[in-house]
Amino acid sequence: MANWITVASADHAATGLAQGFIQVSHGKSAPLRRITPGDVVAIYSPVQVYASQDGLQSFTALGRVQPGEPYQGQMGPGFSPFRRDVAWWPARPVRIGLLRERLSFTAGKTNWGAPLRFGLLRVEDADMAIIAAAMDCAAPFGA
């Protein structure tokens, strides 16, 4: 089992939460294929609304990837992004600013957002445990 952080605006994350899926890097298949069934995924939302500058900077969802291969969904004419099914756990959003000094990929870094710029980041169990606890979600680690 691996742990991943994906990046999506909170409004796009809400669609995935409601419909039980995740998309990565605007629906590209290659990064999504790195994620496998059983992996834990957290969504980091830099903004509330796609293409805005509202500075949300929060983890907004947490779940486990379900069995099956990536598939294409329909989002509108000419846009068929790749997805994976995810069982989302109840979790509350939490600002990354509250966790930055405790996460191995951000602690002590001035440019802490750099590891997230490609839209998919594999993280250690300890980092995901910190995120899950802050989101009031013990599900990935035994609850």
Salt bridges, closest charged atoms under 4 A:
ASP136 OD2 - ARG92 NE 2.80
